[in-house]
Amino acid sequence: MAIYPGMYPYTRMRRMRRDDFSRRLMRENVLTANDLIWPVFVMEGDNQREAIASMPGVERVSIDLLVKEAEAAFKLGIPAMAIFPVTPQAAKTDKAEEAWNPDGLAQRAVRAIKAAVPELGVITDVALDPFTSHGQDGLMDVNGYILNDETVSALVKQALSHAEAGADVVAPSDMMDGRIGEIRDVLEQHGHLNVRILAYSAKYASSFYGPFRDAVGSAANLKGGNKYSYQMDPANSDEALWEVALDLQEGADMVMIKPGMPYLDIVRRIKEEFKAPTYVYHVSGEYAMLKAAGMNGWINEKACVLEALLGMKRAGADGILTYYAKQVAEWLKNP
């Protein structure tokens, strides 16, 4: 049998894997602190911390403590934090008016962080579920259906209040039709030309969000309801491309896929199709599974977390929202 270059033994794929130096030289993707966005939960009060039972290691913190966390994140090289407010039950209403209160919890947190660490990017969540008495992301009609256009009007006011508080990025996570264009219009009209929009363009109606809903206090309000009428069907892939195309046309600067690990095929398709800045959310359920397995000694937590996030980079993500962000930045700094 004739032997040609490219065939064994002329080509031995294991040669380049033999030593650390050659493995590093051919490494196609590298995870750094520059890839991380840290989602954080902020609550009312001073010097307050509350553990989140379904997310061990993650806490709700008051604004004063959040500022300290922001300072620590900046020192670790994390580019941005994403703020999620824990709204007191007394402030929740059917119309979610607290969402655009200029002195609301999220707005005050933005101002405090930007005053203390102006170089740190601050991303705000534009959605109504922390503020509605029913726990849905939008306004509801008498039949329980989430109203699109009325919700968009509320989201526009919310996004503008965040921009006026100093947010660098507003991130609509609601999945209403047409909201990106309306938000972009109001930002332009009010002189917020450089406030970026991170659109949750492909947000699936996933079962991996449970611990997050515990964290922000919307699970009890939702009362077992679902979000199938506006979040995407996990069975669909082509629809995600359609959603992303619409959001980019309406003025989104970045697009998000949520959840992360079960949807890396979507990340790859979107990045290859649009070449736009593409982000992925390593969601609360993914965090909880890794954390629980690590705490029980079933997996090497550090190794598995780093592998999971590297897989998101490999799939095409330019950045990753992960509750592990601070810990990962510390791991990368002190390997």
Summary of the structure (lengths in Angstrom):
residues: 335
radius of gyration: 21.0
end to end distance: 48.2
largest distance: 80.6
contacts: 1132
relative contact order: 0.13
helix: 45%
strand: 18%
